[in-house]
């Protein structure tokens, strides 16, 4: 959430800064609700003071044996009006809170303007797409030819947008996870973390998935409901919800492998073939919790950590800065890593690395103290995929394919595959 004081004191400027996201802040409605809140709150305080004063006077009169009935009647009238004011104030506050929770983060000044992904800005490339010398197959055709990837049987046992993998391909998928974890833990200094795959609504609210993206979540029928995690960002970042962290513990760097579950609401007809957009997929997620003055250098570090995986796998990719219109709800700035897919003849997203500044921390009340005598301050939170495992598998299959339907295993993964150098039909 944005700072409520900022919204109260500089609303017009906030609206101007949110405009590049394509978000139209209802300034008039917010100002009207804020006026009503102040008026009702002032009346509430005055009525409470009057009631307390009258009650004390009633007590004094009774103690002295005097008639207090007129003050008793007056106090009752005050109480009746106070109930009405309390209800009205609660209604205004609820509407105001709902509006505040729907406001996205303010884009950082370096975020380019634009309305869609077409306006994102490429900032660098790494590697050159291979000249295969033949028409490339996509990963679905390669997997089917290997008899190791089956979407039809997954649809039979579950539904669309799921996959069953077998044999060496399933092992390679697992090898990618272990490889990513090893690099991030042993070389990049992240702390391995295991978390629940179900979370409560408070956790999803804390990182910004609720209430805006409720339709994207898979939810249990229990009361209260639990939600299957859309990304490890949710449980890992919420480890620090309602917590005051010792400043000496910062920066905090955690890495977590989990399955992720998304209903993909609103994506009907998009990437229906293969593993690019599924309801269940695996990710290795990077999360950092840092002091505010360090968050922008931390974003560059986290992005470089994710890039390092692609470089070790020798997969060509590019880095783009998302424009305001393509920015996620909670993010102040995001870099997308896009890997080259020969069968599509284009770069596709494989990781998003974002700085949320204090937006998530304010929703979660995640704070830190530099010293024991300091006032708690909000931390800054960051995360990024390091990487999306299924899309990395797709990129390996397509970039390392041979004309006969087999594909080579990148050298960095061979120790995890028992020395196997290729996967053949």
HUBEL-V896988 format. One record per residue. N is the residue number from 1. RES is the residue in three letters. PHI is phi as a letter, one per 30 degrees, with the letter a starting at -180 (999 if undefined). PSI is psi as a letter, one per 40 degrees, with the letter a starting at -180 (999 if undefined). D_CENTER is the distance of its C-alpha to the mean C-alpha in whole Angstrom. Layout:
n->N res->RES phi->PHI psi->PSI d_center->D_CENTER
n->N res->RES phi->PHI psi->PSI d_center->D_CENTER
//
This chain:
n->1 res->UNK phi->999 psi->i d_center->13
n->2 res->UNK phi->d psi->i d_center->16
n->3 res->UNK phi->d psi->h d_center->19
n->4 res->UNK phi->d psi->d d_center->21
n->5 res->UNK phi->d psi->d d_center->24
n->6 res->UNK phi->d psi->d d_center->23
n->7 res->UNK phi->d psi->d d_center->23
n->8 res->UNK phi->d psi->d d_center->26
n->9 res->UNK phi->c psi->e d_center->28
n->10 res->UNK phi->b psi->f d_center->26
n->11 res->UNK phi->d psi->d d_center->25
n->12 res->UNK phi->d psi->d d_center->27
n->13 res->UNK phi->d psi->d d_center->25
n->14 res->UNK phi->d psi->d d_center->22
n->15 res->UNK phi->e psi->d d_center->23
n->16 res->UNK phi->d psi->d d_center->24
n->17 res->UNK phi->d psi->d d_center->21
n->18 res->UNK phi->d psi->e d_center->19
n->19 res->UNK phi->e psi->d d_center->21
n->20 res->UNK phi->d psi->e d_center->20
n->21 res->UNK phi->d psi->e d_center->17
n->22 res->UNK phi->i psi->e d_center->19
n->23 res->UNK phi->c psi->h d_center->18
n->24 res->UNK phi->c psi->h d_center->22
n->25 res->UNK phi->d psi->h d_center->22
n->26 res->UNK phi->d psi->g d_center->24
n->27 res->UNK phi->d psi->d d_center->26
n->28 res->UNK phi->d psi->d d_center->29
n->29 res->UNK phi->d psi->d d_center->28
n->30 res->UNK phi->d psi->d d_center->26
n->31 res->UNK phi->d psi->d d_center->29
n->32 res->UNK phi->d psi->d d_center->31
n->33 res->UNK phi->d psi->d d_center->29
n->34 res->UNK phi->d psi->d d_center->29
n->35 res->UNK phi->d psi->d d_center->33
n->36 res->UNK phi->d psi->d d_center->33
n->37 res->UNK phi->d psi->d d_center->31
n->38 res->UNK phi->d psi->d d_center->33
n->39 res->UNK phi->d psi->d d_center->37
n->40 res->UNK phi->d psi->d d_center->36
n->41 res->UNK phi->d psi->d d_center->35
n->42 res->UNK phi->d psi->d d_center->38
n->43 res->UNK phi->d psi->d d_center->40
n->44 res->UNK phi->e psi->d d_center->39
n->45 res->UNK phi->d psi->d d_center->39
n->46 res->UNK phi->d psi->d d_center->43
n->47 res->UNK phi->d psi->d d_center->44
n->48 res->UNK phi->d psi->d d_center->42
n->49 res->UNK phi->d psi->d d_center->45
n->50 res->UNK phi->d psi->d d_center->48
n->51 res->UNK phi->d psi->d d_center->47
n->52 res->UNK phi->d psi->d d_center->47
n->53 res->UNK phi->d psi->d d_center->50
n->54 res->UNK phi->d psi->d d_center->52
n->55 res->UNK phi->d psi->d d_center->52
n->56 res->UNK phi->d psi->d d_center->53
n->57 res->UNK phi->d psi->d d_center->56
n->58 res->UNK phi->e psi->d d_center->57
n->59 res->UNK phi->d psi->d d_center->57
n->60 res->UNK phi->d psi->d d_center->59
n->61 res->UNK phi->d psi->d d_center->61
n->62 res->UNK phi->d psi->d d_center->62
n->63 res->UNK phi->d psi->d d_center->62
n->64 res->UNK phi->c psi->e d_center->65
n->65 res->UNK phi->i psi->e d_center->66
n->66 res->UNK phi->c psi->i d_center->66
n->67 res->UNK phi->d psi->h d_center->64
n->68 res->UNK phi->c psi->e d_center->61
n->69 res->UNK phi->d psi->d d_center->60
n->70 res->UNK phi->d psi->d d_center->59
n->71 res->UNK phi->d psi->d d_center->57
n->72 res->UNK phi->d psi->d d_center->55
n->73 res->UNK phi->d psi->d d_center->55
n->74 res->UNK phi->d psi->d d_center->54
n->75 res->UNK phi->d psi->d d_center->51
n->76 res->UNK phi->d psi->d d_center->50
n->77 res->UNK phi->d psi->d d_center->50
n->78 res->UNK phi->d psi->d d_center->47
n->79 res->UNK phi->d psi->d d_center->45
n->80 res->UNK phi->d psi->d d_center->45
n->81 res->UNK phi->d psi->d d_center->44
n->82 res->UNK phi->d psi->d d_center->41
n->83 res->UNK phi->d psi->d d_center->40
n->84 res->UNK phi->d psi->d d_center->40
n->85 res->UNK phi->d psi->d d_center->38
n->86 res->UNK phi->e psi->d d_center->36
n->87 res->UNK phi->d psi->d d_center->35
n->88 res->UNK phi->d psi->d d_center->34
n->89 res->UNK phi->d psi->d d_center->32
n->90 res->UNK phi->d psi->d d_center->30
n->91 res->UNK phi->d psi->d d_center->29
n->92 res->UNK phi->d psi->d d_center->29
n->93 res->UNK phi->d psi->d d_center->26
n->94 res->UNK phi->d psi->d d_center->24
n->95 res->UNK phi->d psi->d d_center->24
n->96 res->UNK phi->d psi->d d_center->23
n->97 res->UNK phi->d psi->d d_center->20
n->98 res->UNK phi->d psi->d d_center->19
n->99 res->UNK phi->d psi->d d_center->20
n->100 res->UNK phi->d psi->d d_center->18
n->101 res->UNK phi->d psi->e d_center->15
n->102 res->UNK phi->c psi->e d_center->15
n->103 res->UNK phi->d psi->h d_center->15
n->104 res->UNK phi->d psi->i d_center->12
n->105 res->UNK phi->d psi->i d_center->12
n->106 res->UNK phi->d psi->h d_center->15
n->107 res->UNK phi->d psi->i d_center->15
n->108 res->UNK phi->d psi->i d_center->17
n->109 res->UNK phi->d psi->d d_center->20
n->110 res->UNK phi->d psi->e d_center->20
n->111 res->UNK phi->d psi->h d_center->18
n->112 res->UNK phi->d psi->i d_center->21
n->113 res->UNK phi->d psi->i d_center->21
n->114 res->UNK phi->l psi->i d_center->21
n->115 res->UNK phi->c psi->e d_center->20
n->116 res->UNK phi->a psi->i d_center->19
n->117 res->UNK phi->d psi->d d_center->18
n->118 res->UNK phi->d psi->e d_center->22
n->119 res->UNK phi->c psi->e d_center->22
n->120 res->UNK phi->d psi->i d_center->19
n->121 res->UNK phi->c psi->h d_center->22
n->122 res->UNK phi->d psi->h d_center->22
n->123 res->UNK phi->c psi->d d_center->23
n->124 res->UNK phi->a psi->i d_center->24
n->125 res->UNK phi->b psi->i d_center->25
n->126 res->UNK phi->b psi->h d_center->26
n->127 res->UNK phi->i psi->i d_center->29
n->128 res->UNK phi->c psi->h d_center->31
n->129 res->UNK phi->e psi->h d_center->31
n->130 res->UNK phi->d psi->i d_center->34
n->131 res->UNK phi->d psi->h d_center->37
n->132 res->UNK phi->d psi->d d_center->37
n->133 res->UNK phi->i psi->e d_center->41
n->134 res->UNK phi->a psi->i d_center->40
n->135 res->UNK phi->d psi->h d_center->38
n->136 res->UNK phi->d psi->i d_center->34
n->137 res->UNK phi->d psi->i d_center->33
n->138 res->UNK phi->d psi->i d_center->30
n->139 res->UNK phi->d psi->d d_center->28
n->140 res->UNK phi->d psi->d d_center->29
n->141 res->UNK phi->d psi->d d_center->33
n->142 res->UNK phi->d psi->d d_center->33
n->143 res->UNK phi->d psi->d d_center->31
n->144 res->UNK phi->d psi->d d_center->34
n->145 res->UNK phi->d psi->d d_center->37
n->146 res->UNK phi->d psi->e d_center->36
n->147 res->UNK phi->i psi->f d_center->36
n->148 res->UNK phi->b psi->e d_center->33
n->149 res->UNK phi->b psi->h d_center->30
n->150 res->UNK phi->b psi->h d_center->30
n->151 res->UNK phi->d psi->d d_center->28
n->152 res->UNK phi->d psi->d d_center->31
n->153 res->UNK phi->d psi->d d_center->32
n->154 res->UNK phi->d psi->d d_center->28
n->155 res->UNK phi->d psi->d d_center->29
n->156 res->UNK phi->d psi->d d_center->32
n->157 res->UNK phi->d psi->e d_center->30
n->158 res->UNK phi->b psi->c d_center->27
n->159 res->UNK phi->l psi->a d_center->26
n->160 res->UNK phi->d psi->i d_center->25
n->161 res->UNK phi->i psi->f d_center->22
n->162 res->UNK phi->b psi->i d_center->23
n->163 res->UNK phi->b psi->i d_center->25
n->164 res->UNK phi->c psi->h d_center->27
n->165 res->UNK phi->c psi->i d_center->28
n->166 res->UNK phi->b psi->i d_center->31
n->167 res->UNK phi->h psi->b d_center->33
n->168 res->UNK phi->d psi->d d_center->33
n->169 res->UNK phi->d psi->d d_center->30
n->170 res->UNK phi->d psi->d d_center->28
n->171 res->UNK phi->d psi->d d_center->29
n->172 res->UNK phi->d psi->d d_center->28
n->173 res->UNK phi->e psi->d d_center->24
n->174 res->UNK phi->d psi->d d_center->25
n->175 res->UNK phi->d psi->d d_center->26
n->176 res->UNK phi->e psi->d d_center->23
n->177 res->UNK phi->d psi->d d_center->21
n->178 res->UNK phi->d psi->d d_center->23
n->179 res->UNK phi->d psi->d d_center->24
n->180 res->UNK phi->d psi->d d_center->20
n->181 res->UNK phi->e psi->d d_center->20
n->182 res->UNK phi->d psi->d d_center->24
n->183 res->UNK phi->d psi->d d_center->23
n->184 res->UNK phi->d psi->d d_center->20
n->185 res->UNK phi->d psi->d d_center->22
n->186 res->UNK phi->d psi->d d_center->25
n->187 res->UNK phi->c psi->d d_center->25
n->188 res->UNK phi->c psi->e d_center->22
n->189 res->UNK phi->i psi->f d_center->22
n->190 res->UNK phi->d psi->i d_center->19
n->191 res->UNK phi->c psi->h d_center->19
n->192 res->UNK phi->d psi->i d_center->19
n->193 res->UNK phi->b psi->h d_center->17
n->194 res->UNK phi->c psi->h d_center->18
n->195 res->UNK phi->b psi->i d_center->16
n->196 res->UNK phi->d psi->i d_center->16
n->197 res->UNK phi->c psi->e d_center->15
n->198 res->UNK phi->c psi->h d_center->15
n->199 res->UNK phi->b psi->i d_center->14
n->200 res->UNK phi->c psi->i d_center->15
n->201 res->UNK phi->d psi->d d_center->14
n->202 res->UNK phi->d psi->d d_center->13
n->203 res->UNK phi->d psi->d d_center->11
n->204 res->UNK phi->d psi->d d_center->8
n->205 res->UNK phi->d psi->d d_center->10
n->206 res->UNK phi->e psi->d d_center->9
n->207 res->UNK phi->c psi->e d_center->5
n->208 res->UNK phi->j psi->e d_center->6
n->209 res->UNK phi->d psi->d d_center->6
n->210 res->UNK phi->c psi->i d_center->10
n->211 res->UNK phi->d psi->e d_center->12
n->212 res->UNK phi->d psi->d d_center->12
n->213 res->UNK phi->c psi->f d_center->10
n->214 res->UNK phi->e psi->d d_center->13
n->215 res->UNK phi->d psi->e d_center->15
n->216 res->UNK phi->d psi->e d_center->12
n->217 res->UNK phi->c psi->i d_center->13
n->218 res->UNK phi->c psi->h d_center->16
n->219 res->UNK phi->b psi->i d_center->17
n->220 res->UNK phi->d psi->i d_center->20
n->221 res->UNK phi->c psi->e d_center->23
n->222 res->UNK phi->d psi->i d_center->24
n->223 res->UNK phi->b psi->h d_center->24
n->224 res->UNK phi->d psi->i d_center->22
n->225 res->UNK phi->d psi->i d_center->20
n->226 res->UNK phi->c psi->i d_center->17
n->227 res->UNK phi->b psi->h d_center->14
n->228 res->UNK phi->d psi->h d_center->14
n->229 res->UNK phi->d psi->h d_center->11
n->230 res->UNK phi->d psi->e d_center->9
n->231 res->UNK phi->a psi->i d_center->8
n->232 res->UNK phi->d psi->e d_center->9
n->233 res->UNK phi->e psi->d d_center->6
n->234 res->UNK phi->d psi->d d_center->7
n->235 res->UNK phi->d psi->d d_center->10
n->236 res->UNK phi->d psi->d d_center->11
n->237 res->UNK phi->d psi->d d_center->9
n->238 res->UNK phi->d psi->e d_center->11
n->239 res->UNK phi->e psi->d d_center->14
n->240 res->UNK phi->c psi->e d_center->15
n->241 res->UNK phi->d psi->i d_center->14
n->242 res->UNK phi->h psi->f d_center->18
n->243 res->UNK phi->b psi->i d_center->19
n->244 res->UNK phi->c psi->h d_center->21
n->245 res->UNK phi->d psi->h d_center->21
n->246 res->UNK phi->d psi->h d_center->24
n->247 res->UNK phi->e psi->d d_center->24
n->248 res->UNK phi->d psi->e d_center->26
n->249 res->UNK phi->d psi->e d_center->23
n->250 res->UNK phi->d psi->i d_center->21
n->251 res->UNK phi->d psi->i d_center->19
n->252 res->UNK phi->c psi->h d_center->17
n->253 res->UNK phi->b psi->h d_center->16
n->254 res->UNK phi->b psi->i d_center->15
n->255 res->UNK phi->b psi->i d_center->15
n->256 res->UNK phi->b psi->h d_center->14
n->257 res->UNK phi->c psi->h d_center->15
n->258 res->UNK phi->b psi->i d_center->15
n->259 res->UNK phi->d psi->i d_center->15
n->260 res->UNK phi->b psi->i d_center->12
n->261 res->UNK phi->b psi->h d_center->13
n->262 res->UNK phi->b psi->h d_center->13
n->263 res->UNK phi->d psi->e d_center->15
n->264 res->UNK phi->h psi->f d_center->15
n->265 res->UNK phi->e psi->h d_center->16
n->266 res->UNK phi->i psi->e d_center->18
n->267 res->UNK phi->c psi->f d_center->18
n->268 res->UNK phi->e psi->h d_center->22
n->269 res->UNK phi->i psi->e d_center->24
n->270 res->UNK phi->c psi->h d_center->21
n->271 res->UNK phi->h psi->f d_center->22
n->272 res->UNK phi->d psi->e d_center->24
n->273 res->UNK phi->c psi->h d_center->26
n->274 res->UNK phi->i psi->a d_center->24
n->275 res->UNK phi->c psi->e d_center->21
n->276 res->UNK phi->d psi->d d_center->19
n->277 res->UNK phi->b psi->g d_center->17
n->278 res->UNK phi->b psi->i d_center->18
n->279 res->UNK phi->d psi->d d_center->17
n->280 res->UNK phi->b psi->h d_center->17
n->281 res->UNK phi->a psi->i d_center->16
n->282 res->UNK phi->c psi->i d_center->16
n->283 res->UNK phi->b psi->i d_center->13
n->284 res->UNK phi->c psi->h d_center->14
n->285 res->UNK phi->c psi->h d_center->11
n->286 res->UNK phi->c psi->h d_center->12
n->287 res->UNK phi->b psi->h d_center->10
n->288 res->UNK phi->b psi->h d_center->13
n->289 res->UNK phi->c psi->h d_center->14
n->290 res->UNK phi->b psi->i d_center->16
n->291 res->UNK phi->d psi->i d_center->19
n->292 res->UNK phi->e psi->d d_center->18
n->293 res->UNK phi->d psi->e d_center->21
n->294 res->UNK phi->c psi->e d_center->20
n->295 res->UNK phi->d psi->d d_center->16
n->296 res->UNK phi->d psi->d d_center->17
n->297 res->UNK phi->d psi->d d_center->19
n->298 res->UNK phi->d psi->d d_center->17
n->299 res->UNK phi->d psi->d d_center->15
n->300 res->UNK phi->d psi->d d_center->18
n->301 res->UNK phi->d psi->d d_center->18
n->302 res->UNK phi->d psi->d d_center->15
n->303 res->UNK phi->d psi->d d_center->16
n->304 res->UNK phi->d psi->d d_center->19
n->305 res->UNK phi->d psi->d d_center->18
n->306 res->UNK phi->d psi->d d_center->17
n->307 res->UNK phi->d psi->d d_center->20
n->308 res->UNK phi->e psi->d d_center->22
n->309 res->UNK phi->d psi->d d_center->21
n->310 res->UNK phi->d psi->d d_center->22
n->311 res->UNK phi->d psi->d d_center->25
n->312 res->UNK phi->d psi->d d_center->27
n->313 res->UNK phi->d psi->e d_center->26
n->314 res->UNK phi->h psi->f d_center->28
n->315 res->UNK phi->c psi->h d_center->26
n->316 res->UNK phi->d psi->i d_center->26
n->317 res->UNK phi->a psi->i d_center->23
n->318 res->UNK phi->b psi->i d_center->22
n->319 res->UNK phi->c psi->h d_center->19
n->320 res->UNK phi->b psi->i d_center->18
n->321 res->UNK phi->c psi->h d_center->17
n->322 res->UNK phi->d psi->h d_center->15
n->323 res->UNK phi->d psi->i d_center->17
n->324 res->UNK phi->e psi->d d_center->16
n->325 res->UNK phi->d psi->e d_center->17
n->326 res->UNK phi->c psi->e d_center->14
n->327 res->UNK phi->d psi->i d_center->11
n->328 res->UNK phi->d psi->i d_center->8
n->329 res->UNK phi->e psi->d d_center->8
n->330 res->UNK phi->c psi->e d_center->7
n->331 res->UNK phi->d psi->i d_center->8
n->332 res->UNK phi->c psi->d d_center->12
n->333 res->UNK phi->a psi->i d_center->12
n->334 res->UNK phi->b psi->h d_center->11
n->335 res->UNK phi->c psi->h d_center->14
n->336 res->UNK phi->c psi->h d_center->14
n->337 res->UNK phi->c psi->h d_center->16
n->338 res->UNK phi->b psi->h d_center->19
n->339 res->UNK phi->c psi->i d_center->21
n->340 res->UNK phi->d psi->h d_center->25
n->341 res->UNK phi->c psi->h d_center->26
n->342 res->UNK phi->e psi->d d_center->29
n->343 res->UNK phi->d psi->d d_center->30
n->344 res->UNK phi->c psi->e d_center->28
n->345 res->UNK phi->h psi->f d_center->29
n->346 res->UNK phi->a psi->i d_center->26
n->347 res->UNK phi->d psi->h d_center->23
n->348 res->UNK phi->b psi->i d_center->20
n->349 res->UNK phi->e psi->h d_center->16
n->350 res->UNK phi->b psi->e d_center->15
n->351 res->UNK phi->a psi->i d_center->13
n->352 res->UNK phi->b psi->h d_center->10
n->353 res->UNK phi->c psi->h d_center->10
n->354 res->UNK phi->b psi->i d_center->9
n->355 res->UNK phi->c psi->h d_center->10
n->356 res->UNK phi->c psi->e d_center->9
n->357 res->UNK phi->h psi->b d_center->12
n->358 res->UNK phi->c psi->e d_center->13
n->359 res->UNK phi->d psi->d d_center->11
n->360 res->UNK phi->d psi->d d_center->9
n->361 res->UNK phi->e psi->d d_center->12
n->362 res->UNK phi->d psi->d d_center->14
n->363 res->UNK phi->d psi->d d_center->12
n->364 res->UNK phi->c psi->e d_center->13
n->365 res->UNK phi->h psi->f d_center->16
n->366 res->UNK phi->c psi->h d_center->15
n->367 res->UNK phi->b psi->i d_center->18
n->368 res->UNK phi->b psi->i d_center->21
n->369 res->UNK phi->b psi->h d_center->25
n->370 res->UNK phi->d psi->d d_center->26
n->371 res->UNK phi->b psi->i d_center->30
n->372 res->UNK phi->d psi->d d_center->31
n->373 res->UNK phi->c psi->e d_center->32
n->374 res->UNK phi->d psi->i d_center->29
n->375 res->UNK phi->d psi->h d_center->27
n->376 res->UNK phi->d psi->i d_center->24
n->377 res->UNK phi->b psi->i d_center->21
n->378 res->UNK phi->d psi->h d_center->17
n->379 res->UNK phi->d psi->i d_center->16
n->380 res->UNK phi->c psi->i d_center->13
n->381 res->UNK phi->c psi->i d_center->10
n->382 res->UNK phi->b psi->i d_center->9
n->383 res->UNK phi->a psi->i d_center->8
n->384 res->UNK phi->a psi->i d_center->9
n->385 res->UNK phi->d psi->h d_center->11
n->386 res->UNK phi->b psi->f d_center->14
n->387 res->UNK phi->b psi->a d_center->15
n->388 res->UNK phi->d psi->h d_center->14
n->389 res->UNK phi->d psi->d d_center->18
n->390 res->UNK phi->d psi->d d_center->19
n->391 res->UNK phi->d psi->d d_center->19
n->392 res->UNK phi->d psi->d d_center->20
n->393 res->UNK phi->d psi->d d_center->23
n->394 res->UNK phi->e psi->d d_center->24
n->395 res->UNK phi->d psi->d d_center->24
n->396 res->UNK phi->d psi->d d_center->27
n->397 res->UNK phi->e psi->d d_center->29
n->398 res->UNK phi->d psi->d d_center->29
n->399 res->UNK phi->d psi->d d_center->30
n->400 res->UNK phi->c psi->e d_center->32
n->401 res->UNK phi->d psi->i d_center->34
n->402 res->UNK phi->c psi->i d_center->38
n->403 res->UNK phi->d psi->d d_center->40
n->404 res->UNK phi->d psi->e d_center->41
n->405 res->UNK phi->j psi->e d_center->38
n->406 res->UNK phi->c psi->i d_center->37
n->407 res->UNK phi->b psi->i d_center->34
n->408 res->UNK phi->d psi->i d_center->34
n->409 res->UNK phi->c psi->h d_center->32
n->410 res->UNK phi->e psi->i d_center->31
n->411 res->UNK phi->e psi->d d_center->33
n->412 res->UNK phi->d psi->d d_center->30
n->413 res->UNK phi->c psi->e d_center->29
n->414 res->UNK phi->d psi->d d_center->33
n->415 res->UNK phi->d psi->d d_center->33
n->416 res->UNK phi->d psi->e d_center->31
n->417 res->UNK phi->c psi->f d_center->33
n->418 res->UNK phi->i psi->f d_center->36
n->419 res->UNK phi->i psi->e d_center->37
n->420 res->UNK phi->e psi->h d_center->37
n->421 res->UNK phi->c psi->e d_center->37
n->422 res->UNK phi->a psi->i d_center->36
n->423 res->UNK phi->c psi->h d_center->35
n->424 res->UNK phi->c psi->i d_center->38
n->425 res->UNK phi->d psi->999 d_center->39
//
